[in-house]
Structures are given as C-alpha cells and as structure tokens.
Amino acid sequence: PRSTRRVLARQIYFTGVQGLGFILAFAFFVGLGLVTQAQFWMSRLGTSEFLGPFLVTVIFREIGPLLVCLVLIGRSGTAIATELGGMVVRQEVKVLDAQGLDPMLYLVVPRVIGMAASVFALTMGFALVSLASGYFFARLVGIAPGSLELFLSSILNGITPTDILNLLAKTLPTGLVIGAICCVEGLNVNYVTEIPQAATRTVVRANTALFVIYAAVSFATYF
C-alpha cells in the first residue's frame, strides 16, 4: 500500500542515506590503513598477484559487511526499537489497528526491508571507498604496486561466484534479521521505563544474531 511505501522510503532515507556519510568516512580511514598496509607488504614480499584475492577476502567477505552491520545496529537499530517502543507506550499502535491499518504491514515490514536494503547498499559503498582510498593513498606515498588498471584487474580477478553469494548472504538476510529483532524489541515495550532496556536488548541480541549468521554463512560457503 502507498502508506507502507512511504514508511519504507523514510526508513531507507534514515538508515541508508543519512548514514551514508559516516559509513563512507569510516571506509575511507579503513582503506587508508588496511589497503595501504596490504599493498606495502605485498610489494615488499614480491607477491603482488595475491593482493586482489587478499583484499576481496578481507573487505568483501568479512570486514565490510561486519562493520556496516555493527554501525547500523548502534545507529538505526536502537532508533527503531525506541521509536516503536514510544508508539506502543503512547497507544499509537492500537490506534493504527483501530483505523484498519495492519501494524505488521505498516510498522514492521518497511523497517525490516529498509534495514536489509541499506545494509547491502552501504556495504557496497564501504568496499568501493575503502579500496579507492587505500590505493590512492598508497600511490601518494609511493608504495602502490602497479597502475590503477592492474589494481582493479587484481580485485576483479579475485572475486568468485562464491564471494558474491557470501556477500549477499551476509547483507540481505542479516539485515532482515537485524531489522526484525529491532522491531520485536520495540513492540514488546509495555512502559516508558522499558524503552532504554529495549534499546540495550536490541544491541545485544542483534549483535549476537549477526555473529551467528556470519559464522554459519562462512562455514556454508567456504568449507
């Protein structure tokens, strides 16, 4: 319904668009440290051909999705839980139900989908910015091995179908689970004093689910 689409758009804007600046700044500094160090040691050891697979393994498979999810849990996850908790305390959820609006469809679905879409998009942005910042900083200080074309070719050659599957599994389903946990914790609030507790439980349970999913996906795709 149109009302649900508006809520979905607002959720994507809050989680994905407004969080973009912090994520990209975070990625910039991660790239400066990680990618520059990788290029330095690969060039010193004479194993530059392994640079692409190494960076794909570290950034695309593990660090990128993990850091993005951790940031969004702390930033957007707690906001979802407190917002829904406040709506429950103010009886707004019952008002929506009395007006014929399904709270599940109007409140939960757009937030869960918005979280998943934002996790995926921000992970891609994180990976691109971290690789770019690391490469150009390494060129600036004179330790980048080869041209930009060789660097990009090394990255692309290091990406396998399994890596793509791993990235999708660590972003979309993880985002859905995180969003669902945030909504459940918020809607389970009964009193205003429970809202801070709901935010705390959201962080703990979402992080627990995140690491369990990561371990399961890594085991399923690479072992």
N, C-alpha and C positions, 0 to 999 in steps of 0.2 A: 504493500500500500504506500501511497505518497507520503503519509505521515512517518512511516518507518524508514523510507528512503531519506527523508530529511534528517532523522536521528542518525542514520548511518553516515551521511555526509558530514554531520557535525562531529561525529566520533572520529572519522578518518582525518578531519581537519585538525582536531585537538591532538590526536595521538601521532599521526604521521606528519602533517605539515608543520605544526607548531614545534614538534620535537625534532624536526629535520636539522635545524641549526646546531643544536647541541650534539646530535649524533655525528654530523659531518665534522664538527670541530674535534670531537673525540677521535674520529677516524683519522683526521689529519695528524694528530700527535702520535697515535698508534703507528701510523705509517712511517713517521719520521724515525721512530725507534726501531720497530721490528724490521721493516723492509730494508732500511739502511744497514742495519747490522747483518741481515742475511746476505745482502749484496757484498758487504765488506768481507765476510768470512768465505763466501763462495769464491770471490776473486782471489783471495789470499791462498786458498787451498787448491785453486785451479779446477774447481768443479762447478763452473757457472752453468753448465747444462742442467744441473739439478735445481737451479733457482726457481724456475716456474713450478715444478711439482711441489717443492717445499712451501712456497707461498700459497699455492692452492690448498695444500693440506692444512696449513696454519690458519689462513684468513677465511677462505671459503667454507671449509669443512667445520672448523671449530670456533675460532675466536670471534669472527664476525657475527654469526647468529647468536652466540652466547652473550656477548657484550650488549648487543642490541636488546635482547630479551631482558637482561638484568636492568638496563636503564629504563625500559618501558614498564617493567613491573614496579619499580620505585616511583616513576613519574606518573604514568597513566593508570596503572593497576590500582594504586591506592586512591586515585581520584575517582575511579569508577565505583569502588567499594564505598567510599564516603558519600558520594552523590546519591547512590541508590539507598544507602542507609538513611540519609536525610529524608529522602522521599517516603520511605516506609514510616519513619517517625512522624512526619507531617501528614500522614494518611493519603498522600498523593497517589500511591499505588492502588488503594481501594477506590479512589475517585476515578482513575482511569478504567478500572474494571467496571464500575457502575455506568460509565459512559459507553461501554461496549468495546473498549479497546483492550485487546489481549495483552497483559503485561509482559508475557513471554515474548510475543512478537514485537511489541513496541519498545521494550526496555532492554531485553537480553540479547535478542538476535542481532540487532545492529551493532551493539558494543562488542560482541564476540567476533563477528565478521570484520568489523573495523580494526580490531586488535590484530587479527591474523593478516589482513592486507597490509597493515602498517609495518608489522614485523618483517614481512617479506620485502617490501619496498625499501625500508630503511636498511636492511641487511645488504641489499644490492648497492645502495648508495655508500654504505660504510666500506664495503670491499673496494669499490672503484676509487674512492677518495684516499683510502689508506695506501693502495698500490701507487696511485699517482703521486701523492705527497712524498712517499718513500723514494720513488725512483728519481724525481726531480731534485730532491734534496741530496741524494747520493751523487747525481751529476754535478750539482753545485759544488760539492766538496771534492769531486774528482775520484770517486770510488765506484761509480756505476759501471758494470761490465757490459759494454756494447751499446748499440744505439737503441732508441725507443722501439723501433720495429723489432729488433731482436728480443727485447724485453717482453713486448706484447706477444710475440710468437711463442716465447718460452711459457708464458702464462697460459695461453690458449691451448698449447700442446699438452700442458699438464692437467687440463680439465677433461675428465672422462664422464661417460653417462652415469656412472655410479656417483660421482661427485655432484652432478646435477640432482639426482634422486635424493642424495643425502641432504643437499641444501633445501630442497622442497620439503622434505620430511622434518627438518629442524626449524622450519619457519612457519609454514601454514598450519599443520596440526598443533604445533607448540603454541602458536598464537591463539588458536581456538581454545585450547585447554586453559591457557592463562586467562583469557577473557571470561571463560565460563566460571573459573574459580573466583575471579573478582566480583562477578555478578551474584554468585551464590552467597558469598560472604556479605555483600551489601544487603541483599534481600533478607538475610537471616537476622538482621538487627531488630530488636524489639524496643529498646530505649535509647535515648540520645547518648547516654554514657557508654553505650556499647559500640558507638561508631569508631572511636580510636582503636578499640580492640579488634574490630573487624578489619581495619586497615593493617594492623600488625599481623593478623592471621593471613591476610591476603598475601603479604610479602613472604611469609614463612612457607605457606602451602604452595604458592606459585613457584617459588624458587625450588622447592623440593620436587614438584612435578617437572620442572624444567630439567633438572639434572637427571632424573629418572628417564625421561624421554630421550635425552641426549645419549645416555649410556645405551639404551635399548636400540636407538637408531644406528649408532656407531657399530654396535655388535652385529646388527642385522645386515648392514650394508658392506662391512669390510672384513667380517670373519665367517 
